[in-house]
């Protein structure tokens, strides 16, 4: 009897040990990531907000995980070059993408035969939002707010707004102001904010809308007058009300642009969760905050919040952009 009991006890003990080992195996496998360097493909050139976010958060992730997160700038085609690189990467958590809402939303309307599906080919991990865009008019207009601008604009035979791209926030602002107030603002599209503001300061356009860092020199030199922000109050000018607070009824122009971090579709959920948690922590890091403050950026969101926003922004923006009658190129 004793011998039989001992044999059964040994069998049970062995099974328990084996079961424990198997049960612990996934936890050890999950904990292994990252066990080698991670590529972070930045879809835009060095120096801009996308690059700054890429490098600031990659530096934090390197410190947090103890493995290098290496940024590679692959600009071109409004972010399409970087997106294709990441789409084709193995979904193992060792390739990530930093890009902007233009690449993942506006390109669906402005580009023919887009070679990637922003919703099916990628998993969004976080969003780092910019502060509200700034609405600036020529100083000689004497305009100080939206109502005064509308009154002044109705008296003009010709009126132009500088935008940094077709389908951009200023393009939407021009369309919505025209619809609501019966104005005839003509959007003048540039390839980026630098040439846009250069022409504005030369007096070539009447009104412009841009992000904080490129717009500050226009205001600091007295070459433009700030009358509003778009979407939310700008952190650099918290006392300046938004267009909506001044009476505009935005349809999609209130949606703030952002830098997002995506992974290729198919990356294991445990890795995405681990990465999301680390990025949220990174948004509270002093070095990250110092690096991103020049663009007045918000901290990184969780993956759950990013997914909700990406989905809702996509629906609203795509509908609004199609309403502009944009012809894909």
C-alpha positions as CSV (number, residue, x, y, z in Angstrom):
1,X,0.0,0.0,0.0
2,X,2.7,2.4,1.0
3,X,4.7,1.5,-2.2
4,X,1.6,2.2,-4.4
5,X,0.9,5.4,-2.6
6,X,4.5,6.6,-3.1
7,X,4.3,5.8,-6.8
8,X,1.1,7.7,-7.2
9,X,2.5,10.6,-5.3
10,X,5.6,10.7,-7.5
11,X,3.4,10.7,-10.6
12,X,1.3,13.6,-9.3
13,X,4.4,15.5,-8.3
14,X,6.0,15.0,-11.7
15,X,2.8,16.1,-13.4
16,X,2.6,19.2,-11.3
17,X,6.2,20.1,-12.0
18,X,5.6,19.6,-15.7
19,X,2.4,21.6,-15.6
20,X,4.1,24.4,-13.8
21,X,6.9,24.5,-16.3
22,X,4.4,24.7,-19.2
23,X,2.3,27.3,-17.5
24,X,5.4,29.4,-16.9
25,X,6.7,29.2,-20.5
26,X,4.4,31.8,-22.1
27,X,5.3,34.3,-19.3
28,X,9.0,33.8,-20.0
29,X,8.4,34.2,-23.7
30,X,6.5,37.4,-23.3
31,X,9.1,38.8,-21.0
32,X,11.8,38.2,-23.6
33,X,10.7,41.1,-25.8
34,X,12.7,43.1,-26.7
35,X,15.8,40.9,-26.8
36,X,17.5,42.8,-29.6
37,X,17.4,46.3,-31.2
38,X,14.0,47.7,-32.4
39,X,13.8,49.7,-35.6
40,X,11.6,52.8,-35.5
41,X,10.9,54.0,-39.0
42,X,10.1,57.7,-39.1
43,X,8.1,58.6,-42.2
44,X,9.3,62.2,-42.3
45,X,12.7,64.0,-42.5
46,X,14.8,65.0,-39.4
47,X,13.9,68.2,-37.5
48,X,10.1,68.1,-37.6
49,X,7.6,67.1,-34.9
50,X,7.4,63.5,-36.2
51,X,11.2,63.1,-36.0
52,X,11.3,64.7,-32.5
53,X,8.6,62.4,-31.2
54,X,10.4,59.4,-32.7
55,X,13.7,60.2,-31.1
56,X,12.3,61.4,-27.7
57,X,10.2,58.3,-27.2
58,X,12.8,55.9,-28.7
59,X,15.3,57.3,-26.2
60,X,12.9,56.6,-23.3
61,X,12.1,53.1,-24.6
62,X,15.8,52.3,-24.8
63,X,16.2,53.4,-21.2
64,X,13.1,51.6,-20.1
65,X,13.7,48.2,-21.8
66,X,17.5,48.1,-22.0
67,X,17.5,47.5,-25.7
68,X,18.2,50.1,-28.4
69,X,15.2,51.6,-30.2
70,X,16.9,53.0,-33.4
71,X,15.2,55.7,-35.5
72,X,15.5,55.5,-39.2
73,X,14.2,58.5,-41.2
74,X,12.5,57.3,-44.4
75,X,10.6,60.4,-45.7
76,X,8.8,60.8,-49.0
77,X,5.4,60.6,-50.6
78,X,3.6,62.1,-47.6
79,X,4.8,59.2,-45.4
80,X,4.1,56.4,-47.9
81,X,7.8,55.4,-48.2
82,X,8.0,54.7,-44.5
83,X,4.6,53.1,-44.4
84,X,5.4,50.6,-47.1
85,X,8.7,49.7,-45.3
86,X,6.8,48.9,-42.1
87,X,3.9,47.1,-43.8
88,X,6.4,44.6,-45.3
89,X,8.2,44.1,-42.0
90,X,7.9,40.9,-40.0
91,X,5.2,41.4,-37.3
92,X,7.4,40.5,-34.4
93,X,7.6,43.8,-32.5
94,X,11.0,44.7,-33.9
95,X,9.8,47.2,-36.5
96,X,7.6,50.2,-35.6
97,X,6.5,53.3,-37.5
98,X,6.2,56.9,-36.4
99,X,4.1,58.9,-38.8
100,X,1.2,61.4,-38.9
101,X,-2.5,61.5,-39.4
102,X,-1.9,62.8,-43.0
103,X,-0.2,59.5,-43.9
104,X,-2.9,57.3,-42.3
105,X,-6.1,59.3,-43.1
106,X,-5.7,62.1,-45.6
107,X,-3.7,60.0,-48.1
108,X,-6.7,57.7,-48.5
109,X,-8.5,60.6,-50.2
110,X,-5.7,62.5,-51.8
111,X,-3.7,59.6,-53.4
112,X,-4.7,57.1,-56.1
113,X,-4.1,53.4,-55.5
114,X,-2.6,53.8,-52.0
115,X,-0.2,50.9,-51.6
116,X,-1.1,50.2,-48.0
117,X,-4.3,50.0,-46.0
118,X,-4.0,52.1,-42.9
119,X,-6.6,50.1,-41.0
120,X,-5.7,46.6,-42.0
121,X,-2.0,46.7,-42.4
122,X,-1.1,48.4,-39.1
123,X,-1.9,48.5,-35.4
124,X,-1.9,51.9,-33.7
125,X,-0.1,51.9,-30.4
126,X,-0.2,55.6,-29.3
127,X,-1.1,59.1,-30.4
128,X,0.9,62.2,-29.5
129,X,-1.3,65.2,-30.3
130,X,-0.2,68.7,-31.3
131,X,-1.7,71.8,-29.7
132,X,-4.4,73.7,-31.6
133,X,-3.4,75.2,-34.9
134,X,-3.0,79.0,-35.0
135,X,-5.1,81.2,-37.3
136,X,-3.1,84.3,-38.4
137,X,-4.1,87.3,-40.5
138,X,-2.2,90.1,-42.1
139,X,-1.6,92.9,-39.6
140,X,-2.8,95.6,-41.9
141,X,-6.3,94.2,-41.9
142,X,-6.9,95.5,-38.4
143,X,-8.6,92.2,-37.5
144,X,-8.4,90.9,-33.9
145,X,-11.0,88.1,-33.8
146,X,-13.2,85.8,-36.0
147,X,-16.2,88.2,-36.2
148,X,-14.0,91.1,-37.3
149,X,-12.4,88.9,-39.9
150,X,-15.8,87.8,-41.3
151,X,-16.9,91.5,-41.5
152,X,-13.7,92.5,-43.2
153,X,-13.6,89.5,-45.5
154,X,-17.1,90.2,-46.9
155,X,-15.9,93.6,-48.1
156,X,-13.0,92.1,-50.1
157,X,-13.2,91.3,-53.8
158,X,-10.5,88.7,-53.5
159,X,-9.3,86.7,-50.5
160,X,-6.8,83.9,-50.1
161,X,-5.7,81.5,-47.4
162,X,-2.3,79.8,-47.2
163,X,-2.4,76.1,-46.6
164,X,0.5,73.6,-46.2
165,X,-1.2,70.9,-48.3
166,X,-4.4,69.9,-50.1
167,X,-6.8,68.4,-47.5
168,X,-4.9,69.9,-44.6
169,X,-6.5,71.7,-41.6
170,X,-6.3,75.1,-43.2
171,X,-7.9,73.8,-46.3
172,X,-10.8,72.5,-44.2
173,X,-11.0,75.8,-42.2
174,X,-11.3,77.8,-45.5
175,X,-14.1,75.6,-46.7
176,X,-16.0,75.7,-43.5
177,X,-15.7,79.5,-43.2
178,X,-16.9,79.8,-46.8
179,X,-19.9,77.6,-46.1
180,X,-21.0,79.2,-42.8
181,X,-20.4,82.8,-43.6
182,X,-20.8,83.0,-47.3
183,X,-17.2,84.0,-47.9
184,X,-15.1,83.4,-51.0
185,X,-11.7,82.4,-49.5
186,X,-9.4,80.8,-52.1
187,X,-7.0,78.2,-50.6
188,X,-3.5,78.5,-51.9
189,X,-1.7,75.2,-51.4
190,X,2.1,75.0,-50.6
191,X,4.4,72.0,-50.0
192,X,4.8,72.5,-46.3
193,X,4.7,75.3,-43.8
194,X,8.1,76.9,-44.4
195,X,7.2,78.1,-48.0
196,X,3.6,78.8,-46.9
197,X,4.7,81.2,-44.1
198,X,7.4,82.7,-46.3
199,X,4.9,83.8,-48.8
200,X,2.4,85.0,-46.1
201,X,5.1,87.2,-44.6
202,X,5.7,88.7,-48.1
203,X,2.0,89.6,-48.2
204,X,1.0,87.1,-50.8
205,X,-1.9,85.7,-48.8
206,X,-4.5,87.2,-46.4
207,X,-4.8,84.5,-43.8
208,X,-2.9,81.3,-42.8
209,X,-3.3,78.4,-40.4
210,X,-0.3,76.5,-39.0
211,X,1.2,74.6,-36.2
212,X,3.0,76.3,-33.3
213,X,6.7,76.1,-34.0
214,X,6.7,77.3,-37.6
215,X,4.1,80.0,-36.8
216,X,5.9,81.6,-33.9
217,X,8.4,83.5,-36.0
218,X,5.6,85.1,-38.0
219,X,4.0,86.4,-34.7
220,X,7.3,87.3,-33.0
221,X,8.3,89.5,-35.9
222,X,5.0,91.2,-36.1
223,X,4.3,89.9,-39.6
224,X,1.0,88.3,-38.6
225,X,-1.8,88.8,-36.1
226,X,-3.1,85.8,-34.2
227,X,-6.9,85.8,-34.0
228,X,-7.9,82.2,-33.0
229,X,-6.8,78.6,-32.7
230,X,-8.3,75.5,-34.2
231,X,-9.8,72.6,-32.3
232,X,-8.4,73.4,-28.8
233,X,-6.7,76.4,-27.3
234,X,-3.1,76.5,-28.1
235,X,-0.8,75.9,-25.1
236,X,1.5,78.7,-26.1
237,X,-1.4,81.1,-26.3
238,X,-4.0,79.9,-23.8
239,X,-5.9,83.2,-23.7
240,X,-6.7,83.1,-27.4
241,X,-10.1,81.4,-28.0
242,X,-10.8,78.8,-30.6
243,X,-12.7,79.4,-33.8
244,X,-15.6,77.3,-32.4
245,X,-15.6,79.4,-29.2
246,X,-16.0,82.5,-31.5
247,X,-18.9,81.1,-33.4
248,X,-17.6,78.8,-36.1
249,X,-19.5,75.5,-36.5
250,X,-16.7,73.0,-37.3
251,X,-17.4,69.8,-39.2
252,X,-13.9,68.4,-39.3
253,X,-11.4,71.2,-39.1
254,X,-11.4,70.9,-35.2
255,X,-9.7,67.6,-35.4
256,X,-6.1,68.0,-34.3
257,X,-3.2,66.5,-36.2
258,X,-0.9,64.1,-34.4
259,X,2.1,61.9,-34.5
260,X,1.2,58.2,-34.0
261,X,3.3,55.1,-33.5
262,X,2.1,52.0,-35.4
263,X,3.2,48.4,-35.6
264,X,2.7,46.0,-38.5
265,X,-0.6,44.1,-38.3
266,X,-0.1,40.8,-36.5
267,X,2.2,41.8,-33.8
268,X,1.3,39.7,-30.7
269,X,-1.1,41.4,-28.3
270,X,1.2,41.0,-25.3
271,X,4.0,43.0,-27.1
272,X,1.6,45.7,-28.1
273,X,0.3,46.0,-24.5
274,X,3.8,46.1,-23.1
275,X,4.8,48.8,-25.7
276,X,1.6,50.9,-25.0
277,X,2.2,50.8,-21.2
278,X,5.8,52.0,-21.8
279,X,4.9,54.8,-24.1
280,X,2.3,56.2,-21.6
281,X,5.1,56.2,-19.0
282,X,7.3,57.9,-21.5
283,X,4.9,60.8,-21.8
284,X,5.5,61.5,-18.1
285,X,9.3,61.4,-18.5
286,X,11.1,64.7,-18.0
287,X,13.5,64.2,-20.9
288,X,10.6,63.4,-23.3
289,X,8.6,66.4,-22.1
290,X,11.6,68.7,-22.6
291,X,12.2,67.4,-26.1
292,X,8.5,67.7,-27.2
293,X,7.8,71.0,-25.6
294,X,9.1,73.0,-28.5
295,X,6.1,71.7,-30.5
296,X,3.7,72.0,-27.5
297,X,2.8,68.3,-27.8
298,X,0.5,66.3,-25.5
299,X,1.8,63.2,-23.8
300,X,1.4,59.8,-25.5
301,X,-2.0,58.1,-25.1
302,X,-2.8,54.4,-24.4
303,X,-3.3,52.1,-27.3
304,X,-7.0,51.8,-26.5
305,X,-7.5,55.6,-26.6
306,X,-5.5,55.8,-29.8
307,X,-7.6,53.2,-31.5
308,X,-10.9,55.0,-30.6
309,X,-9.6,58.4,-31.8
310,X,-8.0,57.0,-35.0
311,X,-11.3,55.3,-35.9
312,X,-13.5,58.4,-35.2
313,X,-11.1,60.9,-36.9
314,X,-10.9,58.7,-39.9
315,X,-14.6,58.7,-40.5
316,X,-15.0,62.4,-39.9
317,X,-12.0,63.5,-41.9
318,X,-12.5,61.3,-44.9
319,X,-16.1,62.5,-45.2
320,X,-15.1,66.1,-45.0
321,X,-12.2,65.7,-47.5
322,X,-14.4,64.0,-50.0
323,X,-16.7,67.0,-49.6
324,X,-13.9,69.3,-50.8
325,X,-14.0,67.6,-54.2
326,X,-10.3,66.6,-54.0
327,X,-9.1,64.8,-57.1
328,X,-6.6,62.0,-56.0
329,X,-3.2,62.2,-57.6
